[in-house]
Amino acid sequence: MKLYAYCRVSTERQSLKRQIENIKSANERAYQGALFYSDKYTGSTLDRPEWNKLYRRLKKGDTIVFDSVSRLSRDAESGAALYQELYDKGINLIFLNEPHCNTDCYRQAAAASIPTTGNEIADIYVEATNQVLMLLARRQIAIAFEQAEKERLDLCKRVRDGMRVAKTAAAERGIEKSYGLPQGAKLTTKKSLAAKEIILKHSRDFNGTLADPDVMKLAGVSRNTYYKYKSELREQEKPAA
């Protein structure tokens, strides 16, 4: 059983230092021996380089410590689904800022289930009570991820509002100001270039000998991202009209 810690910020400009120090100093320094993984990547996707590495190493009984739920995910649906998946695999999750979301709390709710009595009518009520206990526990987890997603959406709105105000102010001064990529342009990142290089080298559809699932693991990308990159590579191979 291994102890891991995971930290994440959304951009290269942000610092991971606060999260790392919070984890190392928590619980009388019980987590100082944790093996740290960290990403500077948006929390709206689970397809992150270091998280993928950590995820592939996890085994039943391992523990991951987070500063908060939002460091795992800022998407309510995928965050809650991942939490359930890790819980079912026997992975322990600890959230310093939301201890009520720790998997131990979830397991305690399951352990608190009232045993059946053997009386058919009474057991109907017992089963209903046990289901309510688990529903309440699951709802607590879902609320935490919903709050993380709301914070992300609020931040995006503030950024859009600020850009709109700046653009309006610039227009009033006779300055044309534009943001973002030109229409039709695609954002190219170091991660996408590295993944595409692996696909070109190892996929049997290009210059390699490996099947798609093996190349996906090698590139460390999700299924959807993998096929998107393959499609883009095929487009690049087409001769210009």
C-alpha positions, -999 to +999 in steps of 0.1 A: +000+000+000+015+033-011+009+069-002+006+095-030-002+132-031-016+150-061-015+187-067-028+207-097-030+243-109-046+254-141-018+274-158+020+275-160+020+309-142+004+295-111+024+280-082+020+245-067+039+255-036+009+262-014-008+229-021+025+210-015+031+227+018-005+222+030-002+185+024+033+181+039+022+200+071-012+183+075-021+158+102+011+162+121+032+158+090+018+123+084+019+129+046+055+140+043+066+106+029+040+108+001+052+105-035+040+137-051+025+141-086+016+175-100+001+190-131-002+225-145-034+217-164-070+225-164-093+207-140-121+204-165-105+173-180-091+142-165-066+137-194-036+152-176+000+139-180+010+134-143-025+123-133-024+096-160+009+084-147-004+082-111-037+066-122-018+037-139+002+030-108-027+028-084-034-005-066-060-015-040-052-001-006-032+029-020-040+064-007-040+097-025-040+130-006-054+162-022-055+198-010-092+199-021-118+182-042-112+207-070-077+195-075-090+161-086-116+176-109-136+207-116-162+189-137-190+176-115-200+146-136-166+132-144-153+140-109-180+121-092-177+092-116-139+090-110-144+092-072-168+062-074-144+043-097-115+048-073-137+040-043-148+007-059-112-002-066-103+002-029-083+034-033-084+058-003-090+094-011-082+122+014-093+158+008-078+182+034-103+210+028-133+187+026-127+158+050-164+149+048-157+137+013-129+113+023-136+078+012-133+067+048-165+087+055-182+070+026-171+035+039-183+044+074-217+052+059-217+018+043-205+000+074-233+018+094-259-001+075-285-016+098-285-054+097-316-071+086-338-088+112-353-117+093-387-101+096-400-095+061-419-063+068-392-048+092-365-056+067-382-035+040-378-005+063-342-015+072-332-018+035-349+016+027-329+032+056-297+018+044-303+030+009-310+065+022-277+065+041-258+057+010-277+082-011-269+109+014-232+100+013-231+100-025-250+134-026-223+149-003-196+138-028-217+151-058-222+185-041-185+190-036-177+184-072-207+206-083-192+234-062-158+229-078-174+231-113-193+262-103-161+279-092-146+271-126-176+284-145-177+316-124-140+321-131-145+317-169-174+342-168-153+367-149-125+363-176-150+367-204-166+398-187-132+413-182-123+407-219-155+423-230-151+453-209-115+458-221-126+453-257-154+479-253-130+504-236-104+499-264-131+504-291-142+536-275-106+548-277-104+538-314-082+507-307-091+474-322-084+446-297-088+409-304-084+378-282-079+341-287-070+322-318-080+333-353-112+316-366-104+280-378-070+279-361-061+250-338-042+253-305-010+233-306+006+223-273+038+205-264+017+176-251-002+172-283+030+173-304+046+147-282+016+124-284+013+128-322+050+119-325+044+087-306+013+079-327+033+084-359+062+063-348+043+034-332+008+031-347+003+005-374-018+030-393+014+051-398+050+039-393+047+015-365+035-020-355+013-014-324-025-016-321-045+014-310-049+004-273-012+000-269-004+033-286-030+050-263-012+038-232+022+047-246+011+083-255-008+086-222-039+101-238-076+093-236-095+073-263-112+104-276-080+125-277-061+096-294-086+093-322-088+131-326-050+132-330-051+104-355-077+122-375-056+154-376-025+134-386-044+118-415-055+153-426-019+165-426-009+136-448-034+144-475-019+161-505-027+198-510-055+204-535 
